[in-house]
Amino acid sequence: MAHAEIHQDRSIDAADLAALSGRTVAVIGFGNQGAAQAANLRDSGHAPVVGNRDDAYAEAAAEEGFDLRSITEASAAGDVVLLLVPDEVQPDLVRDEIAPGLRAGDVLVVASGYNWHFGLLDVPDGVDVVMVAPRMIGAAVRDRYVDRHGFPCFVSVERDATGRAWDTTLAVARAIGGTLGGAIVSSAREETALDLFSEQAVWPAILDVVRTAHRVAIEAGFSEEAVLNELYLSAEPAEVFAHVARDGLFGQLGLHSRTSQYGQLRALTGLDERGELASRFARVMHDDILSGAFAREWSRPEAGERLDALHREVAASPIAAAEAEVRARLGA
Ligand code: NDP
Protein backbone atom coordinates (compact mmCIF):
# COMPACT_ATOMS: atom_id res chain seq x y z
CA MET A 1 0.00 0.00 0.00
CA ALA A 2 1.35 3.44 -0.91
CA HIS A 3 0.82 6.02 1.82
CA ALA A 4 1.28 9.81 1.70
CA GLU A 5 2.66 12.04 4.43
CA ILE A 6 -0.07 14.09 6.15
CA HIS A 7 0.37 17.35 8.07
CA GLN A 8 -2.27 18.47 10.54
CA ASP A 9 -2.39 21.38 12.95
CA ARG A 10 -1.57 19.21 15.94
CA SER A 11 1.61 17.88 14.30
CA ILE A 12 2.95 21.22 13.03
CA ASP A 13 5.77 22.94 14.83
CA ALA A 14 4.94 26.65 15.30
CA ALA A 15 8.44 27.49 14.06
CA ASP A 16 7.46 26.04 10.67
CA LEU A 17 4.86 28.78 10.30
CA ALA A 18 7.26 31.72 10.28
CA ALA A 19 7.58 31.42 6.51
CA LEU A 20 4.82 33.98 5.92
CA SER A 21 5.85 36.54 8.53
CA GLY A 22 7.07 39.78 7.07
CA ARG A 23 6.05 38.72 3.57
CA THR A 24 3.24 40.22 1.52
CA VAL A 25 0.66 37.69 0.37
CA ALA A 26 -1.23 38.46 -2.85
CA VAL A 27 -4.43 36.70 -3.89
CA ILE A 28 -5.01 36.94 -7.64
CA GLY A 29 -8.70 36.45 -8.43
CA PHE A 30 -11.59 36.95 -6.02
CA GLY A 31 -13.93 34.18 -7.21
CA ASN A 32 -14.85 30.89 -5.52
CA GLN A 33 -11.44 30.07 -4.07
CA GLY A 34 -10.00 33.60 -4.07
CA ALA A 35 -12.71 35.15 -1.86
CA ALA A 36 -12.62 32.22 0.58
CA GLN A 37 -8.84 31.93 0.83
CA ALA A 38 -8.38 35.70 1.15
CA ALA A 39 -10.81 35.80 4.09
CA ASN A 40 -9.12 32.82 5.76
CA LEU A 41 -5.66 34.33 5.27
CA ARG A 42 -6.83 37.58 6.85
CA ASP A 43 -8.33 35.80 9.86
CA SER A 44 -5.05 33.89 10.22
CA GLY A 45 -3.16 37.18 10.49
CA HIS A 46 -1.88 37.44 6.90
CA ALA A 47 -4.24 39.99 5.31
CA PRO A 48 -3.52 39.73 1.58
CA VAL A 49 -3.56 42.30 -1.18
CA VAL A 50 -6.14 41.24 -3.76
CA GLY A 51 -5.58 41.52 -7.49
CA ASN A 52 -8.62 41.54 -9.74
CA ARG A 53 -9.91 43.15 -12.91
CA ASP A 54 -12.16 46.14 -12.29
CA ASP A 55 -15.65 44.56 -12.15
CA ALA A 56 -18.18 42.86 -9.86
CA TYR A 57 -15.62 40.59 -8.14
CA ALA A 58 -13.40 43.62 -7.52
CA GLU A 59 -16.34 45.46 -5.95
CA ALA A 60 -16.93 42.52 -3.63
CA ALA A 61 -13.27 42.52 -2.55
CA ALA A 62 -13.34 46.26 -1.88
CA GLU A 63 -16.62 46.01 0.03
CA GLU A 64 -15.08 43.34 2.25
CA GLY A 65 -12.27 45.72 3.07
CA PHE A 66 -9.40 44.10 1.17
CA ASP A 67 -6.50 46.08 -0.24
CA LEU A 68 -7.63 45.87 -3.86
CA ARG A 69 -5.21 46.45 -6.75
CA SER A 70 -4.88 45.60 -10.40
CA ILE A 71 -3.54 42.11 -11.12
CA THR A 72 -0.22 43.56 -12.26
CA GLU A 73 0.17 45.68 -9.12
CA ALA A 74 -0.87 42.93 -6.72
CA SER A 75 1.53 40.45 -8.36
CA ALA A 76 4.38 42.91 -8.08
CA ALA A 77 3.52 43.69 -4.43
CA GLY A 78 3.23 40.04 -3.43
CA ASP A 79 6.13 37.93 -2.16
CA VAL A 80 3.78 34.95 -2.01
CA VAL A 81 1.27 35.04 -4.89
CA LEU A 82 -1.79 32.77 -4.88
CA LEU A 83 -3.06 32.10 -8.41
CA LEU A 84 -6.84 31.79 -8.00
CA VAL A 85 -8.30 32.51 -11.43
CA PRO A 86 -9.83 29.79 -13.66
CA ASP A 87 -7.31 27.29 -15.02
CA GLU A 88 -8.02 28.16 -18.66
CA VAL A 89 -7.02 31.82 -18.26
CA GLN A 90 -3.88 31.18 -16.17
CA PRO A 91 -1.27 30.66 -18.92
CA ASP A 92 -1.93 34.01 -20.64
CA LEU A 93 -2.49 35.89 -17.38
CA VAL A 94 0.76 34.60 -15.85
CA ARG A 95 2.73 35.45 -18.98
CA ASP A 96 1.26 38.94 -19.47
CA GLU A 97 0.39 40.30 -16.01
CA ILE A 98 1.80 38.14 -13.21
CA ALA A 99 5.26 36.93 -14.24
CA PRO A 100 6.56 40.47 -14.93
CA GLY A 101 5.99 41.28 -11.23
CA LEU A 102 7.66 38.16 -9.84
CA ARG A 103 11.21 38.41 -8.51
CA ALA A 104 13.72 35.74 -7.46
CA GLY A 105 12.73 34.57 -3.97
CA ASP A 106 8.98 35.04 -4.56
CA VAL A 107 6.60 32.09 -4.44
CA LEU A 108 3.80 31.29 -6.87
CA VAL A 109 1.08 29.14 -5.26
CA VAL A 110 -1.24 27.17 -7.53
CA ALA A 111 -4.50 25.60 -6.34
CA SER A 112 -4.58 23.02 -9.11
CA GLY A 113 -1.69 21.16 -10.72
CA TYR A 114 -2.96 21.11 -14.31
CA ASN A 115 -1.20 24.06 -15.94
CA TRP A 116 2.09 23.55 -14.13
CA HIS A 117 2.17 19.81 -14.79
CA PHE A 118 1.49 20.24 -18.49
CA GLY A 119 4.14 22.97 -18.83
CA LEU A 120 1.68 25.79 -19.55
CA LEU A 121 2.94 28.29 -16.94
CA ASP A 122 5.98 30.36 -17.74
CA VAL A 123 7.35 31.30 -14.31
CA PRO A 124 10.64 33.24 -14.05
CA ASP A 125 13.74 31.43 -12.76
CA GLY A 126 14.41 31.88 -9.07
CA VAL A 127 10.69 31.83 -8.20
CA ASP A 128 9.40 28.92 -6.11
CA VAL A 129 6.33 27.12 -7.44
CA VAL A 130 4.20 25.24 -4.92
CA MET A 131 0.74 23.70 -4.86
CA VAL A 132 -1.88 24.11 -2.12
CA ALA A 133 -5.00 22.54 -3.61
CA PRO A 134 -8.12 22.36 -1.40
CA ARG A 135 -10.32 19.32 -1.99
CA MET A 136 -13.32 21.54 -1.35
CA ILE A 137 -15.48 24.13 -3.12
CA GLY A 138 -14.72 27.76 -2.26
CA ALA A 139 -17.79 28.49 -0.12
CA ALA A 140 -17.00 25.50 2.09
CA VAL A 141 -13.31 26.48 2.30
CA ARG A 142 -14.57 29.56 4.14
CA ASP A 143 -17.35 27.89 6.17
CA ARG A 144 -15.14 25.04 7.34
CA TYR A 145 -12.39 27.45 8.36
CA VAL A 146 -14.89 29.46 10.41
CA ASP A 147 -16.48 26.42 12.09
CA ARG A 148 -13.01 24.76 12.45
CA HIS A 149 -14.13 21.52 10.75
CA GLY A 150 -11.45 21.99 8.11
CA PHE A 151 -11.04 20.32 4.73
CA PRO A 152 -8.30 18.20 3.21
CA CYS A 153 -5.90 19.69 0.72
CA PHE A 154 -3.09 18.38 -1.48
CA VAL A 155 0.28 20.12 -1.10
CA SER A 156 3.55 19.90 -2.99
CA VAL A 157 6.71 21.74 -3.84
CA GLU A 158 7.11 21.84 -7.61
CA ARG A 159 10.15 24.08 -7.86
CA ASP A 160 12.31 24.86 -4.85
CA ALA A 161 14.45 27.75 -6.05
CA THR A 162 14.95 29.27 -2.58
CA GLY A 163 15.42 26.09 -0.55
CA ARG A 164 12.55 27.31 1.69
CA ALA A 165 9.60 26.38 -0.51
CA TRP A 166 8.30 23.63 1.77
CA ASP A 167 8.00 25.97 4.78
CA THR A 168 6.01 28.43 2.67
CA THR A 169 3.75 25.65 1.39
CA LEU A 170 2.92 24.46 4.87
CA ALA A 171 2.40 28.00 6.16
CA VAL A 172 -0.01 28.82 3.30
CA ALA A 173 -1.88 25.55 3.81
CA ARG A 174 -2.19 26.32 7.50
CA ALA A 175 -3.29 29.93 6.94
CA ILE A 176 -6.14 28.96 4.59
CA GLY A 177 -7.34 26.20 6.96
CA GLY A 178 -5.93 23.27 5.00
CA THR A 179 -4.06 21.71 7.91
CA LEU A 180 -7.21 21.54 10.05
CA GLY A 181 -8.47 18.73 7.84
CA GLY A 182 -5.03 17.54 6.76
CA ALA A 183 -2.48 18.62 4.16
CA ILE A 184 -1.67 15.51 2.16
CA VAL A 185 1.73 15.57 0.46
CA SER A 186 1.10 15.04 -3.25
CA SER A 187 2.36 16.48 -6.53
CA ALA A 188 0.97 18.49 -9.42
CA ARG A 189 1.15 15.30 -11.49
CA GLU A 190 -0.85 13.27 -8.97
CA GLU A 191 -3.42 16.00 -8.29
CA THR A 192 -3.93 16.54 -12.01
CA ALA A 193 -4.13 12.87 -12.91
CA LEU A 194 -6.63 12.08 -10.16
CA ASP A 195 -8.76 15.13 -10.90
CA LEU A 196 -8.90 14.29 -14.61
CA PHE A 197 -9.47 10.61 -13.81
CA SER A 198 -12.55 11.44 -11.72
CA GLU A 199 -13.79 13.73 -14.47
CA GLN A 200 -13.08 11.48 -17.42
CA ALA A 201 -13.54 7.97 -16.01
CA VAL A 202 -15.59 7.98 -12.82
CA TRP A 203 -18.21 10.64 -13.55
CA PRO A 204 -18.92 9.62 -17.16
CA ALA A 205 -19.44 6.06 -15.89
CA ILE A 206 -21.87 7.30 -13.22
CA LEU A 207 -23.73 9.48 -15.75
CA ASP A 208 -23.88 6.52 -18.13
CA VAL A 209 -25.27 4.27 -15.36
CA VAL A 210 -28.09 6.76 -14.71
CA ARG A 211 -28.78 7.27 -18.43
CA THR A 212 -28.84 3.53 -19.12
CA ALA A 213 -30.98 2.80 -16.06
CA HIS A 214 -33.47 5.43 -17.24
CA ARG A 215 -33.70 3.88 -20.71
CA VAL A 216 -34.14 0.31 -19.42
CA ALA A 217 -36.76 1.30 -16.83
CA ILE A 218 -38.76 3.39 -19.34
CA GLU A 219 -38.63 0.52 -21.86
CA ALA A 220 -39.98 -1.72 -19.07
CA GLY A 221 -43.07 0.54 -19.01
CA PHE A 222 -42.56 2.64 -15.88
CA SER A 223 -43.40 6.36 -15.68
CA GLU A 224 -40.87 9.16 -16.15
CA GLU A 225 -41.92 10.64 -12.79
CA ALA A 226 -41.30 7.42 -10.91
CA VAL A 227 -38.08 6.54 -12.73
CA LEU A 228 -36.42 9.94 -12.44
CA ASN A 229 -37.33 10.30 -8.77
CA GLU A 230 -36.03 6.83 -8.05
CA LEU A 231 -32.78 7.59 -9.88
CA TYR A 232 -31.89 11.10 -8.71
CA LEU A 233 -34.58 13.79 -8.59
CA SER A 234 -35.41 12.89 -4.98
CA ALA A 235 -31.77 13.64 -4.05
CA GLU A 236 -31.56 10.25 -2.31
CA PRO A 237 -28.24 9.43 -4.05
CA ALA A 238 -26.78 12.64 -2.62
CA GLU A 239 -27.79 11.46 0.87
CA VAL A 240 -26.23 8.05 0.23
CA PHE A 241 -22.96 9.62 -0.96
CA ALA A 242 -22.84 11.85 2.14
CA HIS A 243 -23.09 8.67 4.22
CA VAL A 244 -20.40 6.98 2.10
CA ALA A 245 -18.04 9.81 3.14
CA ARG A 246 -19.10 9.59 6.79
CA ASP A 247 -19.69 5.87 7.37
CA GLY A 248 -17.67 4.19 4.61
CA LEU A 249 -18.37 2.71 1.19
CA PHE A 250 -19.85 -0.43 2.70
CA GLY A 251 -20.36 0.90 6.24
CA GLN A 252 -23.36 2.91 5.01
CA LEU A 253 -25.14 -0.22 3.80
CA GLY A 254 -26.63 -0.62 7.28
CA LEU A 255 -28.87 2.37 6.53
CA HIS A 256 -30.66 0.37 3.82
CA SER A 257 -33.22 -2.41 4.30
CA ARG A 258 -31.96 -5.98 4.49
CA THR A 259 -33.67 -6.66 1.15
CA SER A 260 -31.70 -3.77 -0.34
CA GLN A 261 -28.44 -4.94 1.26
CA TYR A 262 -28.88 -8.46 -0.11
CA GLY A 263 -29.76 -7.16 -3.56
CA GLN A 264 -26.84 -4.74 -3.69
CA LEU A 265 -24.16 -7.13 -2.44
CA ARG A 266 -25.39 -10.09 -4.48
CA ALA A 267 -25.22 -7.97 -7.65
CA LEU A 268 -21.91 -6.28 -6.80
CA THR A 269 -19.99 -9.44 -5.99
CA GLY A 270 -21.26 -10.93 -9.25
CA LEU A 271 -19.59 -8.18 -11.30
CA ASP A 272 -16.15 -8.68 -12.82
CA GLU A 273 -13.80 -6.23 -11.04
CA ARG A 274 -11.23 -6.63 -13.77
CA GLY A 275 -13.68 -6.55 -16.67
CA GLU A 276 -14.49 -4.03 -19.38
CA LEU A 277 -14.89 -1.13 -16.94
CA ALA A 278 -11.41 -1.69 -15.49
CA SER A 279 -9.89 -1.83 -18.99
CA ARG A 280 -11.72 1.36 -19.99
CA PHE A 281 -10.59 3.17 -16.81
CA ALA A 282 -6.97 2.08 -17.38
CA ARG A 283 -7.13 3.36 -20.98
CA VAL A 284 -8.43 6.74 -19.78
CA MET A 285 -5.70 6.97 -17.12
CA HIS A 286 -2.79 5.99 -19.37
CA ASP A 287 -3.75 6.83 -22.96
CA ASP A 288 -5.76 10.02 -22.39
CA ILE A 289 -4.44 11.54 -19.15
CA LEU A 290 -0.87 10.48 -18.32
CA SER A 291 0.18 10.60 -21.98
CA GLY A 292 -0.90 14.27 -22.17
CA ALA A 293 -3.26 13.53 -25.10
CA PHE A 294 -6.29 15.06 -23.36
CA ALA A 295 -4.36 18.20 -22.36
CA ARG A 296 -3.15 18.67 -25.95
CA GLU A 297 -6.70 18.27 -27.27
CA TRP A 298 -8.15 20.69 -24.67
CA SER A 299 -5.48 23.30 -25.53
CA ARG A 300 -6.57 23.46 -29.17
CA PRO A 301 -8.48 26.63 -30.11
CA GLU A 302 -11.48 24.66 -31.42
CA ALA A 303 -11.95 22.74 -28.12
CA GLY A 304 -14.33 25.38 -26.71
CA GLU A 305 -16.66 25.02 -29.69
CA ARG A 306 -16.60 21.26 -29.32
CA LEU A 307 -17.58 21.67 -25.64
CA ASP A 308 -20.57 23.80 -26.70
CA ALA A 309 -21.57 21.15 -29.26
CA LEU A 310 -21.33 18.39 -26.61
CA HIS A 311 -23.57 20.42 -24.28
CA ARG A 312 -26.14 20.73 -27.10
CA GLU A 313 -25.93 16.98 -27.79
CA VAL A 314 -26.69 15.90 -24.20
CA ALA A 315 -29.34 18.61 -23.76
CA ALA A 316 -31.24 16.97 -26.65
CA SER A 317 -31.03 13.44 -25.15
CA PRO A 318 -34.19 11.58 -24.00
CA ILE A 319 -33.35 11.77 -20.28
CA ALA A 320 -32.77 15.56 -20.43
CA ALA A 321 -36.10 16.10 -22.21
CA ALA A 322 -37.93 13.86 -19.72
CA GLU A 323 -36.29 15.64 -16.79
CA ALA A 324 -37.41 19.06 -18.05
CA GLU A 325 -41.02 17.82 -18.39
CA VAL A 326 -41.08 16.17 -14.98
CA ARG A 327 -39.53 19.20 -13.30
CA ALA A 328 -42.15 21.45 -14.93
CA ARG A 329 -44.97 19.16 -13.75
CA LEU A 330 -43.58 19.03 -10.21
CA GLY A 331 -42.81 22.75 -10.20
CA ALA A 332 -39.28 21.77 -9.14
P1 NDP B 1 -13.40 31.23 -10.41
O1 NDP B 1 -14.03 30.89 -11.70
O2 NDP B 1 -14.29 31.37 -9.22
O3 NDP B 1 -12.51 32.55 -10.59
C1 NDP B 1 -13.09 33.71 -10.81
C2 NDP B 1 -12.04 34.79 -10.59
O4 NDP B 1 -11.13 34.78 -11.68
C3 NDP B 1 -12.66 36.13 -10.52
O5 NDP B 1 -11.92 36.93 -9.63
C4 NDP B 1 -12.51 36.60 -11.95
O6 NDP B 1 -12.44 37.96 -12.01
C5 NDP B 1 -11.16 36.05 -12.33
N1 NDP B 1 -10.99 35.92 -13.76
C6 NDP B 1 -11.74 35.15 -14.61
N2 NDP B 1 -11.30 35.28 -15.87
C7 NDP B 1 -10.27 36.16 -15.82
C8 NDP B 1 -9.39 36.68 -16.81
N3 NDP B 1 -9.49 36.33 -18.09
N4 NDP B 1 -8.44 37.55 -16.42
C9 NDP B 1 -8.34 37.91 -15.13
N5 NDP B 1 -9.12 37.43 -14.13
C10 NDP B 1 -10.08 36.57 -14.48
O7 NDP B 1 -12.21 30.20 -10.11
P2 NDP B 1 -12.10 29.13 -8.96
O8 NDP B 1 -12.01 29.84 -7.65
O9 NDP B 1 -13.14 28.08 -9.14
O10 NDP B 1 -10.69 28.46 -9.33
C11 NDP B 1 -9.47 29.10 -9.01
C12 NDP B 1 -8.40 28.02 -8.89
O11 NDP B 1 -8.74 27.16 -7.79
C13 NDP B 1 -8.28 27.13 -10.13
O12 NDP B 1 -6.94 26.77 -10.28
C14 NDP B 1 -9.10 25.91 -9.72
O13 NDP B 1 -8.70 24.73 -10.41
C15 NDP B 1 -8.75 25.82 -8.25
N6 NDP B 1 -9.70 25.08 -7.43
C16 NDP B 1 -11.04 25.34 -7.51
C17 NDP B 1 -11.94 24.66 -6.71
C18 NDP B 1 -13.40 24.98 -6.74
O14 NDP B 1 -14.16 24.28 -6.08
N7 NDP B 1 -13.88 26.00 -7.44
C19 NDP B 1 -11.49 23.59 -5.79
C20 NDP B 1 -10.05 23.47 -5.71
C21 NDP B 1 -9.20 24.17 -6.53
P3 NDP B 1 -13.28 38.85 -13.05
O15 NDP B 1 -14.18 37.95 -13.84
O16 NDP B 1 -13.96 39.79 -12.15
O17 NDP B 1 -12.22 39.47 -13.84
Boltz pocket constraint, residues with backbone or C-beta under 6 A from the ligand:
constraints:
  - pocket:
      binder: B
      contacts: [[A, 28], [A, 29], [A, 30], [A, 31], [A, 32], [A, 33], [A, 34], [A, 51], [A, 52], [A, 53], [A, 54], [A, 55], [A, 56], [A, 57], [A, 58], [A, 83], [A, 84], [A, 85], [A, 86], [A, 87], [A, 89], [A, 93], [A, 110], [A, 111], [A, 112], [A, 133], [A, 134], [A, 135], [A, 136], [A, 137], [A, 138]]
      max_distance: 6.0
